[in-house]
Amino acid sequence: MPDLSLMTHEYFQPLIEQSFDVQNGDQAVAMRVVNVQMLPPPKRRTLSGKMVDVSTARLPFSVFFRSEGETGLGQGTYRMSPPEGGEPIEIFIVPLGCEDGGVVYEAIFT
C-alpha cells in the first residue's frame, strides 16, 4: 500500500479526466478525476482566542471524482487502482450528489 502522505495535489493534478478503478465487492466501478482543488491551511484557536496556522505534512486539498449512472457508492473507504496501473490506494470518499447522469464524490486530504 502506498504511503498516503505522498499523495499530494501534484500527484492528482495530471490525472484529471483519467479514471481510477474502485473495488466495490466483486465489482469494479470507474471513477474519473474531475477536479483537484487546494484548501486553506488548517487553523486553530489558541487559549487567548487568536487564530494560528496548524503545521501539516502537506497542504490540504480535495479531489473530486465522478462515476457514471445514478446508482453510486456510499460514503466510505474504497480500494482504488490508479490509471497508470500503480499500487492500489485506499481513499475515503463522500458522495456529494447526482449530476448530469453521474455521481460526484469528494476525497479530502489534509
Buried (B, 14 or more C-beta within 10 A) or exposed (E): EEEEEEBBBEBBEEBEEEBBBBBEEEEBBBBBBBBBEEEEEEEEEEEEEEEEEEEEEBBBBBBBBBBBEEEBBEEEEBBBBBBEEEEBBEBEBEBBEEEEEBBBBBBBBE
